[in-house]
Amino acid sequence: LADGQALVRVMVLNSLYTTNSQQLIFKLGGMLAHRVFSLPFRRDIRLTCAGATQILCFLKTCCRRRDVLVTVREHFLSLLLKFEEYCCRPDVPVARGLNLVLSLVRHHARDILDEA
């Protein structure tokens, strides 16, 4: 799945996030030599245009280096809600930056759901 263009995203249950992310780091990082990252996101985070750009660059780097992103569904939903929040504000550059992030995720993410 990690072909240099796709973003591999492993979605785990919130209650199993710590355990599963540690196992994935050990298995993917140790045995398969893939780096594993997380991108926690909450709606109470104050985001700037530079912050949205950093998130976009981080995700593009993960794609290019064939890294794996471990996250929970709530983090992605918070990102979506934050985007909608900024769309209702006059702060257009942040909304544009988040739109680029969401566009990358929509078009390049390959999701794996880990419920175990």
C-alpha positions as CSV (number, residue, x, y, z in Angstrom):
1,L,0.0,0.0,0.0
2,A,2.9,2.4,0.7
3,D,4.0,3.0,-2.8
4,G,5.4,6.5,-2.5
5,Q,2.2,8.2,-3.5
6,A,-0.4,6.8,-1.2
7,L,-0.8,7.7,2.5
8,V,-1.2,4.6,4.5
9,R,-3.5,5.4,7.4
10,V,-4.2,2.8,10.1
11,M,-7.4,3.7,12.0
12,V,-7.6,2.1,15.5
13,L,-10.3,2.3,18.1
14,N,-9.8,5.1,20.6
15,S,-9.7,2.7,23.5
16,L,-6.9,0.6,21.8
17,Y,-4.9,3.5,20.4
18,T,-1.9,3.3,22.8
19,T,-1.6,-0.5,22.7
20,N,-2.1,-0.8,18.9
21,S,0.2,2.1,18.0
22,Q,3.0,0.6,20.1
23,Q,2.5,-2.8,18.4
24,L,2.5,-1.3,15.0
25,I,5.6,0.7,15.7
26,F,7.3,-2.5,16.8
27,K,6.1,-4.6,13.9
28,L,6.2,-2.1,11.0
29,G,9.1,-0.2,12.3
30,G,11.2,-3.1,13.5
31,M,10.5,-5.9,11.1
32,L,9.5,-4.0,7.9
33,A,11.5,-0.8,8.4
34,H,8.5,1.5,7.9
35,R,8.4,4.5,10.2
36,V,5.1,4.9,12.1
37,F,3.7,8.3,13.1
38,S,0.6,9.7,14.7
39,L,-1.2,12.9,14.0
40,P,-3.4,13.7,17.0
41,F,-5.9,16.5,16.4
42,R,-8.5,18.1,18.5
43,R,-11.0,20.9,17.8
44,D,-9.6,23.1,20.6
45,I,-6.3,23.4,18.8
46,R,-5.7,26.9,17.5
47,L,-4.5,26.6,13.9
48,T,-2.7,29.1,11.7
49,C,-2.0,29.0,8.0
50,A,1.5,27.9,8.8
51,G,0.2,25.1,11.0
52,A,-2.0,23.9,8.2
53,T,0.9,24.0,5.8
54,Q,3.0,22.0,8.3
55,I,0.4,19.3,8.5
56,L,0.2,19.2,4.7
57,C,4.0,18.9,4.4
58,F,4.1,16.2,7.1
59,L,1.5,14.1,5.2
60,K,3.3,14.6,1.9
61,T,6.5,13.5,3.5
62,C,4.8,10.4,4.9
63,C,3.6,9.5,1.4
64,R,7.0,10.0,-0.2
65,R,8.9,8.1,2.5
66,R,6.3,5.3,2.6
67,D,5.6,5.9,6.3
68,V,2.5,4.8,8.1
69,L,0.1,7.1,10.0
70,V,-1.7,5.6,13.0
71,T,-4.8,7.6,14.1
72,V,-8.2,7.3,15.5
73,R,-11.4,8.2,13.7
74,E,-12.1,11.1,16.2
75,H,-8.9,12.9,15.2
76,F,-9.9,12.9,11.5
77,L,-13.5,14.0,12.4
78,S,-12.0,16.8,14.5
79,L,-10.0,17.9,11.5
80,L,-13.1,17.9,9.3
81,L,-15.0,20.0,11.9
82,K,-12.2,22.4,12.2
83,F,-12.2,22.9,8.5
84,E,-15.9,23.6,8.5
85,E,-15.4,26.0,11.4
86,Y,-12.7,28.0,9.5
87,C,-14.9,28.1,6.4
88,C,-17.5,30.0,8.4
89,R,-14.9,32.6,9.5
90,P,-13.2,35.3,7.5
91,D,-9.8,33.5,8.0
92,V,-9.6,32.2,4.5
93,P,-5.9,31.1,4.3
94,V,-6.4,28.6,7.1
95,A,-9.5,27.2,5.4
96,R,-7.6,26.9,2.1
97,G,-4.7,25.1,3.9
98,L,-7.0,22.7,5.6
99,N,-8.8,22.1,2.3
100,L,-5.5,21.0,0.8
101,V,-4.9,18.7,3.7
102,L,-8.3,17.1,3.3
103,S,-7.9,16.9,-0.4
104,L,-4.7,14.9,0.0
105,V,-6.3,12.6,2.5
106,R,-9.4,12.1,0.3
107,H,-7.4,11.3,-2.9
108,H,-4.2,9.6,-1.6
109,A,-5.1,7.9,1.7
110,R,-5.3,4.1,1.9
111,D,-7.1,3.2,5.1
112,I,-6.7,0.1,7.1
113,L,-9.2,-0.4,10.0
114,D,-7.7,-2.2,13.0
115,E,-10.4,-3.3,15.4
116,A,-8.4,-5.9,17.2
